[in-house]
Amino acid sequence: MADLDDLKEGKKYFADTPQKTEGFFLKGSNSLDWGIKNRLARIFNPKSGRTVMLAIDHGYFQGPTTGLERIDLSILPLVPYADTLMLTRGILRSIVPPSVSQSIVLRVSGGTSILKELSNEEIAVDIEESIRLNVCAMAVQVFIGGEFEKESIINMTKMVDLGNRYGIPVLAVTAVGKDMTRDARYFRLATRICAELGAHYIKSYYIEEGFETVTASCPVPIVMAGGKKIPELDALTMAYNAVQKGASGVDMGRNIFQSDAPVAMIQAVKAVVHDNETPEKAYALYNTLKNQG
């Protein structure tokens, strides 16, 4: 029992100092519950407000992608340099060590392969799996303009409802089909619809003209999708331009793990995203690290 004689009146309550209530550092996220914000703060670096996500979930629809044939050999050496991993539950359970401290974004939509209509997805992972695996966000593909547009949007809204109930953010991944125009007008449409319907943050592609209008018109954070493999300097320039025009980081896969020196490349990307390093200096860092090892 507590010693009642030790309860003194001389305690300091600082009645003349109002308690501060700090706003959350991420755009559009201040009104979210504590658990969701805590998970977002593990995905996004609170100091820079940005993230370097390493996307390795390609196999869920296209099998052993080049660079992902042996994830234990090609990807695990990259993990210490990423802020978060975006992957499937199969890879998480079978390959990623539980001692990994990086946050996990779990792919929860699926159901089709590259041999079929990709937009015909459903929710493929139960919310209990996300809780069981202690993930920081759930990723759902949204096909604005696709054949199964409505179904993919409803997939996302269902996960948003569940995510809000259990404190897990939802990442809406905007997918662009072969027949869709990749311009600012389309991405403003796609990202805004996802945000309006509750996505906590959104993955979208970078475009040269008007990308700042996409990030400005979206009320929640946007992370840039890395897309297909391009030369290292071009990829670093794309990442730099994206964050300078309002992106809250990048979600890169092929431009990292298909690089000639993946460990060097992810460190160069981090320099661009978190330290505002110029593409030229980041590329010089890439070459230095590449030559060292």
C-alpha positions in Angstrom: 0.0 0.0 0.0 1.1 3.6 -0.7 2.5 5.5 2.3 -0.2 8.1 3.0 2.2 10.1 5.1 4.3 10.7 1.9 1.5 12.6 0.1 2.8 16.1 0.3 1.1 19.3 -0.8 4.3 20.7 -2.3 3.9 18.9 -5.7 4.4 21.0 -8.9 1.3 21.3 -11.0 2.5 24.2 -13.2 -0.9 25.7 -13.1 0.4 28.8 -14.9 1.7 26.7 -17.9 -1.0 25.5 -20.3 -0.6 21.9 -21.6 0.4 21.9 -25.2 -1.6 19.9 -27.7 0.6 19.4 -30.8 -0.8 18.9 -34.2 0.2 15.7 -36.0 2.9 16.2 -38.6 1.2 14.5 -41.5 -1.1 16.3 -43.9 -4.8 15.7 -43.2 -4.1 13.3 -40.4 -4.7 15.3 -37.2 -8.2 14.0 -36.5 -7.3 10.3 -36.8 -7.2 8.1 -33.7 -4.0 7.7 -31.7 -3.3 4.1 -33.0 -3.6 5.1 -36.7 -1.3 8.1 -36.1 1.2 6.0 -34.2 1.3 3.5 -37.1 1.7 6.3 -39.7 4.5 7.8 -37.6 6.3 4.5 -38.0 5.9 4.6 -41.8 6.7 8.3 -42.2 9.8 9.8 -40.5 8.5 12.4 -38.1 11.6 14.6 -38.7 11.3 14.8 -42.5 7.6 14.0 -42.8 8.5 11.5 -45.6 9.1 7.8 -46.2 11.1 5.5 -48.3 8.9 2.5 -48.8 10.5 -0.6 -50.4 7.8 -2.2 -52.6 8.4 -5.9 -53.1 4.7 -7.1 -53.5 4.9 -7.5 -57.3 4.7 -11.3 -57.1 1.0 -11.2 -56.0 0.0 -10.8 -59.6 3.1 -11.4 -61.8 5.0 -14.1 -60.0 8.8 -14.1 -59.5 9.6 -10.6 -60.9 13.2 -10.0 -62.0 15.1 -9.1 -58.9 12.6 -10.8 -56.6 13.4 -14.4 -57.6 15.2 -14.9 -54.2 14.0 -12.3 -51.8 16.1 -13.8 -49.0 19.2 -13.0 -51.1 18.2 -9.8 -52.9 15.9 -7.9 -50.6 16.9 -8.7 -47.0 20.2 -6.8 -47.4 18.1 -3.7 -48.3 15.8 -3.8 -45.4 17.9 -1.8 -42.9 17.9 1.2 -45.3 14.1 1.3 -45.8 11.6 3.0 -43.6 9.0 0.4 -44.4 8.4 -2.7 -46.5 5.4 -3.2 -48.8 4.8 -6.9 -49.3 2.4 -9.8 -49.1 1.7 -12.0 -46.1 3.3 -15.0 -47.8 6.6 -13.3 -48.1 6.4 -11.7 -44.7 5.8 -15.1 -43.0 8.2 -17.2 -45.1 11.2 -14.9 -45.4 11.2 -11.7 -43.4 12.7 -12.2 -39.9 10.4 -11.2 -37.0 13.3 -9.2 -35.6 13.0 -6.7 -38.4 12.1 -3.3 -36.9 10.9 -1.6 -40.1 7.2 -1.0 -40.4 5.1 -3.3 -42.6 2.6 -2.3 -45.2 0.6 -5.4 -46.2 -0.9 -6.0 -49.6 -4.6 -7.0 -48.9 -6.2 -6.9 -52.3 -5.7 -9.4 -55.1 -7.3 -12.3 -56.9 -6.1 -11.9 -60.5 -2.9 -12.4 -62.4 -1.3 -10.7 -65.4 -3.1 -13.3 -67.5 -6.5 -11.8 -66.7 -8.2 -8.5 -66.2 -6.2 -6.9 -63.3 -9.0 -4.6 -62.1 -11.1 -7.6 -61.1 -9.7 -7.7 -57.6 -11.3 -8.5 -54.3 -10.1 -8.2 -50.7 -7.8 -11.2 -50.3 -6.6 -10.8 -46.7 -8.8 -10.6 -43.6 -8.4 -7.7 -41.2 -7.5 -10.3 -38.5 -4.4 -11.2 -40.5 -3.3 -7.5 -40.4 -3.8 -7.4 -36.7 -2.1 -10.8 -36.2 0.9 -9.7 -38.3 1.2 -6.3 -36.5 1.2 -4.3 -39.7 1.3 -0.5 -39.9 -0.9 -0.2 -43.0 -3.0 -2.2 -45.5 -2.6 -1.6 -49.3 -5.6 -1.8 -51.6 -5.4 -1.4 -55.4 -7.9 1.1 -56.8 -8.6 1.1 -60.6 -10.2 4.5 -61.4 -11.4 4.2 -65.0 -10.9 0.4 -65.0 -13.5 -2.2 -66.0 -14.1 -3.0 -62.3 -13.7 0.5 -61.0 -16.6 0.4 -58.6 -15.6 -3.0 -57.1 -12.1 -1.8 -56.4 -13.4 1.4 -54.8 -15.7 -0.6 -52.6 -12.8 -2.9 -51.7 -11.0 0.2 -50.4 -13.9 1.7 -48.5 -14.5 -1.7 -46.8 -10.9 -1.8 -45.6 -11.1 1.9 -44.5 -14.1 1.0 -42.3 -12.2 -1.9 -40.8 -9.0 0.0 -40.5 -10.7 2.8 -38.6 -12.3 0.3 -36.3 -9.0 -1.4 -35.4 -6.6 1.5 -35.8 -4.8 0.4 -39.0 -4.3 2.9 -41.9 -5.2 2.1 -45.5 -3.0 2.9 -48.4 -4.9 3.3 -51.7 -2.7 2.4 -54.7 -3.9 4.1 -57.8 -3.5 1.7 -60.8 -3.2 2.9 -64.4 -4.4 0.6 -67.1 -2.9 0.3 -70.6 -5.7 2.5 -72.1 -5.6 5.2 -69.4 -4.0 8.6 -70.0 -1.3 9.3 -67.4 -1.8 13.1 -66.9 -2.4 15.5 -64.1 -6.1 15.5 -64.7 -6.4 11.7 -64.3 -4.3 11.6 -61.2 -6.1 14.5 -59.6 -9.3 12.5 -60.2 -7.9 9.2 -58.9 -6.2 10.5 -55.8 -9.0 12.8 -54.8 -11.6 10.0 -55.1 -9.5 7.8 -52.8 -9.0 10.5 -50.3 -12.7 11.6 -50.3 -13.7 8.0 -49.5 -11.3 7.7 -46.6 -7.9 6.5 -47.7 -5.3 7.6 -45.1 -2.6 8.0 -47.7 -2.2 7.3 -51.4 0.3 5.9 -53.8 0.4 7.5 -57.2 2.7 8.0 -60.2 4.9 11.0 -60.9 4.2 13.1 -64.0 6.4 15.9 -65.4 3.6 18.4 -65.9 1.2 19.3 -63.1 2.3 16.9 -60.4 2.2 19.8 -57.9 -1.5 20.1 -58.7 -2.1 16.5 -57.8 -0.4 16.8 -54.4 -2.1 20.1 -53.7 -5.6 18.9 -54.5 -5.2 15.7 -52.4 -5.9 16.3 -48.7 -3.9 13.4 -47.5 -0.2 12.4 -48.1 0.8 11.0 -51.5 3.8 8.7 -52.0 5.3 8.5 -55.4 5.2 5.1 -57.2 8.6 4.1 -58.6 7.2 2.5 -61.7 9.3 0.6 -64.3 13.1 0.5 -64.2 14.8 3.6 -65.5 18.5 4.7 -65.3 19.6 5.5 -61.7 20.1 9.2 -62.2 16.7 9.5 -63.9 15.1 7.6 -61.0 16.8 9.9 -58.4 15.7 12.9 -60.4 12.1 11.7 -60.5 12.1 11.1 -56.7 13.6 14.5 -56.1 11.1 16.3 -58.3 8.3 14.4 -56.6 9.1 15.3 -53.1 9.9 18.9 -54.0 6.5 19.1 -55.6 4.6 17.9 -52.6 5.0 14.1 -52.3 5.5 12.7 -48.8 8.1 10.2 -50.0 8.4 7.3 -52.5 7.4 3.7 -52.8 10.1 2.3 -55.0 10.6 -1.3 -56.1 12.2 -2.0 -59.4 14.3 1.1 -59.5 16.0 -0.2 -56.4 16.1 -3.9 -56.5 16.8 -4.0 -60.3 19.6 -1.5 -60.0 23.2 -2.6 -60.6 23.9 -1.8 -56.9 20.6 -2.0 -55.0 22.1 -1.3 -51.5 23.8 1.9 -52.9 20.7 2.9 -54.7 18.4 2.8 -51.7 20.8 4.9 -49.7 20.9 7.4 -52.6 17.1 7.5 -52.6 17.1 8.1 -48.9 19.4 11.0 -49.3 17.0 12.6 -51.8 13.9 11.9 -49.8 15.0 12.7 -46.2 17.9 15.1 -46.8 16.7 17.0 -49.9 19.9 16.0 -51.6 20.1 17.0 -55.3 19.9 14.2 -57.8 23.5 14.8 -59.0 24.9 14.6 -55.4 22.8 11.5 -54.7 24.0 9.9 -57.9 27.6 10.6 -56.9 26.8 9.0 -53.5 25.4 6.0 -55.4 28.5 5.6 -57.5 30.8 5.9 -54.4 28.9 3.3 -52.5 28.7 1.1 -55.6 32.5 1.2 -56.0 33.0 0.5 -52.4 31.1 -2.7 -52.4 
